Amino acid sequence: MKKTIKKYLKIFWMLQSARVSQELGFRFNFIFEFLGSYCFFLLHLISFRFLLSKYSFPGWSTGEAWVLLFTFEIYTYLAFFILYKGLTRTVIDIRTGGLDIILAKPVQSRLIAFFRSGGLHNLATGVLGVVYLVITLLQYKLSVSIFSIIIYIISLISSVWILHCMSVIVMSLNFYLEQITSDSSIVFESQEAMKYPSNIYSGIPILMRIFFYTFSCLVTLPTVLLLTKKISVQYIFGYIIFLVIVTIFSQVFWEHSLRRYSSASS
Amino acid sequence: MKKYLVLASQVFSKWVTYRFSVLFGILQSFITPAIMIVAISVATPISDIKTSDLYSYYLIISLVYSIIRSDVDTIVFEYADSGEINNFLVKPLSLYKYLFVQEFSKSFITGITILVPLALFQLVIGSFQINIVSIFMSMVAMFMGFVIYFSLSYFVGLWCFWIERFWAIQNIKLVTLQFLGGVVLPYTFFPEQFRFYLSFTPFPYMASWIREVIGGRYELFQYGMAFVWIVIILLILQVFEKIAISKYSATAG
């Protein structure tokens, strides 16, 4: 088990570093791509500023709301960096037969298919999010401890994993349905729900609540843990159960869907 | 003219075959506004803004946006990248007109699909003044909005002849059009002076203005401004397209 984890971590690292070194070969492109990423960051920043000038979120001070936003930014760009390229490419590979090459490799097809790295510019924008986060913490004098930072990082990684699992489930539709060009981005568009604290969704109808809670928890939980805000045991327990469920379901979906795959290139 | 009608019928039959894809596309344009509606409905207002007004705003704006939006820049990039653009250099077909018909047909189908929920909304809420004039004015505004959005996207698409990492420009386009067009936040959130300056740009005429027209508030000045911008953008495109195409070197062999 330990050996397998080590092997996959090594492959994951190699995939990411290969892509990074490839990108750094074209520095002007990198700057240009960074601007393309940063404009979304800026959009969130400006729209959130306008929103906070008209509304407030119960149980969250202005400083805490900003910490939530920058956690959202870090999370989003981290997810983009690790997952997005694989997600969009896999959809194309399924249609064009490119998945053949991935399936022929002696490693987990899911790892190769989905973790192809989505650009260094996303990582750079994520780092910018960290800078903004630190500035916000200092500006609003919000205290954090080493322990809360460690749990924050762990929960952020778990949330990225959950998003990956959900993307795999939605993306598996491509094996069954044809001509869906935008399904993979639906999960990413739903990320918008994470910009707001999950407690504000408590008063809405149950079905909608499940949807909004699911997404907002992914960012709210790390933020709450970082700020050491009060949190119920059920909330953390629910998050862990959800993590386990989507991990199992995504693997089942992926394996089941692969059986339907017939090479388009042959 | 006949060849473009044939193209339109081809697009119709394609999108009728892939109905699920059309519905998926419409659903997608509702995600962000739906989340925004939920967020502001449970947040506490600290200004004189009326949250109830924002419900209909986001509903209409997402319907309008799903009709007028066009990803023609992506198509131009794909054509240039694959060398398919060669067809337009040797055949008596205008690239702009070809893509316009293709994208407009798609928007038309989306519009027809959207009529159903819109009619239901009118039956339940009944907040629109429905008469021949308002329907006509809304249709004209929608068409003008589509032309502006399409032409600006096409303009952005032409940059692919110079820029390798083209998606970065696409992102900037998307953010600018969504934010300044009033899709992300209503204009009431913007400072008064900023709104005034915006009315002289093409951005309000792609979504926010159309929503006002559908709501029964139409001014000739706004139609005039939309028309002026269409003329300006088309004139720029005439020149820019020639320069861009001259940069093209065939890749399809």
Interface residues (C-beta under 8 A of the other chain):
Chain A: F26 N29 F32 E33 L35 G36 S37 C39 F40 L42 L43 I46 S47 F50 L51 S53 K54 Y55 S56 F57 P58 L177 E178 Q179 I180 T181 S182 D183 S185 I186 E189 S190 E192 A193 K195 Y196 I200 Y201 G203 I204 M208 F212
Chain B: Y18 F20 S21 F24 G25 L27 Q28 I31 T32 I35 M36 V38 A39 I40 S41 V42 A43 T44 P45 I46 S47 I49 I163 E164 R165 W167 A168 I169 Q170 N171 I172 V175 T176 Q178 F179 V184 L185 F189 F190
